[in-house]
Amino acid sequence: MVKLTGNYIAVKDTDLQESIELLEEMYNSFMNQDYDCIAARRMNRKRETPIRSFFAR
């Protein structure tokens, strides 16, 4: 069993293909504004194969 400690959690897909560049910006927005949850969504899929983009939709 994994024991989790801390006040916040970030969740990523297990394939780890998403970049983490926005994590700091998301954390700062969470701390400095009145949010209780923050999410990100990929806006384009230019680097993906057509079949992968199809199933993502």
TIRO-2110 file (N, C-alpha, C; in Angstrom, 1 decimal):
// TIRO-2110
0.8, -1.2, 0.0, N, 1, A
0.0, 0.0, 0.0, CA, 1, A
0.9, 1.2, 0.0, C, 1, A
0.5, 2.2, -0.8, N, 2, A
1.2, 3.5, -0.9, CA, 2, A
0.6, 4.5, 0.0, C, 2, A
1.4, 5.1, 0.9, N, 3, A
0.9, 6.1, 1.8, CA, 3, A
1.2, 7.5, 1.2, C, 3, A
0.1, 8.2, 0.9, N, 4, A
0.2, 9.5, 0.3, CA, 4, A
0.3, 10.6, 1.4, C, 4, A
1.2, 11.5, 1.3, N, 5, A
1.2, 12.6, 2.2, CA, 5, A
1.3, 13.9, 1.4, C, 5, A
0.9, 15.0, 2.0, N, 6, A
0.9, 16.3, 1.4, CA, 6, A
-0.4, 16.9, 1.2, C, 6, A
-0.5, 18.1, 0.7, N, 7, A
-1.8, 18.8, 0.6, CA, 7, A
-2.3, 18.8, -0.8, C, 7, A
-1.5, 18.5, -1.8, N, 8, A
-2.0, 18.6, -3.2, CA, 8, A
-1.5, 17.4, -4.0, C, 8, A
-2.2, 17.1, -5.1, N, 9, A
-1.8, 16.0, -5.9, CA, 9, A
-1.9, 16.4, -7.4, C, 9, A
-1.0, 16.0, -8.2, N, 10, A
-1.1, 16.2, -9.7, CA, 10, A
-1.2, 14.8, -10.3, C, 10, A
-2.1, 14.6, -11.2, N, 11, A
-2.3, 13.4, -11.9, CA, 11, A
-2.0, 13.5, -13.3, C, 11, A
-1.2, 12.5, -13.8, N, 12, A
-0.9, 12.4, -15.3, CA, 12, A
-1.2, 11.1, -15.8, C, 12, A
-1.4, 11.0, -17.1, N, 13, A
-1.6, 9.7, -17.8, CA, 13, A
-0.3, 8.8, -17.6, C, 13, A
-0.5, 7.6, -17.6, N, 14, A
0.6, 6.7, -17.3, CA, 14, A
1.6, 6.6, -18.4, C, 14, A
1.3, 7.0, -19.6, N, 15, A
2.2, 7.0, -20.7, CA, 15, A
3.2, 8.1, -20.6, C, 15, A
3.0, 9.1, -19.7, N, 16, A
3.9, 10.2, -19.5, CA, 16, A
4.2, 11.0, -20.7, C, 16, A
3.3, 11.1, -21.7, N, 17, A
3.6, 11.8, -22.9, CA, 17, A
3.3, 13.3, -22.7, C, 17, A
2.4, 13.7, -21.8, N, 18, A
2.1, 15.1, -21.6, CA, 18, A
3.3, 15.8, -20.9, C, 18, A
3.6, 17.0, -21.4, N, 19, A
4.7, 17.7, -20.8, CA, 19, A
4.3, 18.3, -19.4, C, 19, A
5.3, 18.6, -18.6, N, 20, A
5.0, 19.1, -17.3, CA, 20, A
5.3, 20.6, -17.2, C, 20, A
5.5, 21.3, -18.3, N, 21, A
5.8, 22.7, -18.3, CA, 21, A
4.7, 23.5, -17.6, C, 21, A
3.5, 23.1, -17.8, N, 22, A
2.4, 23.9, -17.2, CA, 22, A
2.1, 23.6, -15.7, C, 22, A
2.8, 22.7, -15.2, N, 23, A
2.5, 22.3, -13.8, CA, 23, A
2.8, 23.4, -12.8, C, 23, A
3.9, 24.1, -13.0, N, 24, A
4.2, 25.3, -12.1, CA, 24, A
3.1, 26.4, -12.3, C, 24, A
2.8, 26.7, -13.5, N, 25, A
1.8, 27.7, -13.8, CA, 25, A
0.4, 27.3, -13.1, C, 25, A
0.0, 26.1, -13.3, N, 26, A
-1.2, 25.6, -12.7, CA, 26, A
-1.2, 25.7, -11.2, C, 26, A
-0.1, 25.3, -10.6, N, 27, A
0.1, 25.4, -9.1, CA, 27, A
0.0, 26.8, -8.7, C, 27, A
0.7, 27.7, -9.3, N, 28, A
0.6, 29.2, -9.0, CA, 28, A
-0.8, 29.7, -9.1, C, 28, A
-1.5, 29.3, -10.1, N, 29, A
-2.9, 29.8, -10.3, CA, 29, A
-3.8, 29.2, -9.2, C, 29, A
-3.6, 28.0, -8.8, N, 30, A
-4.3, 27.4, -7.7, CA, 30, A
-4.1, 28.1, -6.4, C, 30, A
-2.8, 28.5, -6.1, N, 31, A
-2.5, 29.1, -4.9, CA, 31, A
-2.9, 30.6, -4.8, C, 31, A
-2.9, 31.3, -5.9, N, 32, A
-3.1, 32.7, -5.9, CA, 32, A
-4.4, 33.2, -6.4, C, 32, A
-5.3, 32.2, -6.8, N, 33, A
-6.6, 32.6, -7.2, CA, 33, A
-7.6, 31.7, -6.5, C, 33, A
-8.9, 31.9, -6.7, N, 34, A
-9.9, 31.2, -5.9, CA, 34, A
-10.4, 30.0, -6.7, C, 34, A
-9.4, 29.0, -6.8, N, 35, A
-9.8, 27.7, -7.5, CA, 35, A
-9.6, 26.6, -6.5, C, 35, A
-10.5, 25.6, -6.6, N, 36, A
-10.3, 24.4, -5.8, CA, 36, A
-9.9, 23.2, -6.7, C, 36, A
-9.8, 23.4, -8.0, N, 37, A
-9.4, 22.3, -8.9, CA, 37, A
-8.9, 22.9, -10.2, C, 37, A
-7.9, 22.4, -10.8, N, 38, A
-7.4, 22.9, -12.1, CA, 38, A
-7.1, 21.8, -13.0, C, 38, A
-7.5, 21.9, -14.2, N, 39, A
-7.2, 20.8, -15.2, CA, 39, A
-6.6, 21.4, -16.5, C, 39, A
-6.0, 20.6, -17.3, N, 40, A
-5.4, 21.0, -18.5, CA, 40, A
-6.0, 20.1, -19.6, C, 40, A
-6.0, 20.7, -20.8, N, 41, A
-6.5, 19.9, -22.0, CA, 41, A
-5.6, 20.2, -23.2, C, 41, A
-5.2, 19.2, -23.9, N, 42, A
-4.4, 19.5, -25.1, CA, 42, A
-5.3, 20.1, -26.2, C, 42, A
-4.8, 21.2, -26.7, N, 43, A
-5.5, 22.0, -27.7, CA, 43, A
-5.3, 21.5, -29.2, C, 43, A
-4.1, 20.9, -29.4, N, 44, A
-3.9, 20.4, -30.8, CA, 44, A
-3.2, 19.1, -30.7, C, 44, A
-3.3, 18.3, -31.7, N, 45, A
-2.6, 17.0, -31.7, CA, 45, A
-1.8, 16.8, -33.0, C, 45, A
-1.1, 17.9, -33.3, N, 46, A
-0.3, 17.9, -34.6, CA, 46, A
0.8, 16.8, -34.7, C, 46, A
1.3, 16.4, -33.6, N, 47, A
2.4, 15.5, -33.6, CA, 47, A
1.9, 14.0, -33.5, C, 47, A
0.7, 13.8, -33.4, N, 48, A
0.1, 12.5, -33.3, CA, 48, A
-0.3, 11.9, -34.6, C, 48, A
-0.3, 10.6, -34.6, N, 49, A
-0.8, 9.9, -35.8, CA, 49, A
-2.3, 10.1, -35.9, C, 49, A
-2.8, 10.0, -37.2, N, 50, A
-4.3, 10.2, -37.3, CA, 50, A
-5.1, 9.2, -36.5, C, 50, A
-4.7, 8.0, -36.4, N, 51, A
-5.5, 7.0, -35.6, CA, 51, A
-5.5, 7.4, -34.1, C, 51, A
-4.4, 7.8, -33.6, N, 52, A
-4.3, 8.2, -32.2, CA, 52, A
-5.2, 9.4, -31.9, C, 52, A
-5.2, 10.4, -32.8, N, 53, A
-6.1, 11.6, -32.7, CA, 53, A
-7.5, 11.2, -32.8, C, 53, A
-7.9, 10.2, -33.7, N, 54, A
-9.2, 9.8, -33.8, CA, 54, A
-9.7, 9.2, -32.5, C, 54, A
-9.0, 8.3, -31.9, N, 55, A
-9.4, 7.7, -30.6, CA, 55, A
-9.4, 8.7, -29.4, C, 55, A
-8.6, 9.7, -29.5, N, 56, A
-8.5, 10.7, -28.4, CA, 56, A
-9.8, 11.5, -28.4, C, 56, A
-10.4, 11.7, -29.6, N, 57, A
-11.6, 12.5, -29.7, CA, 57, A
-12.8, 11.7, -29.1, C, 57, A
END
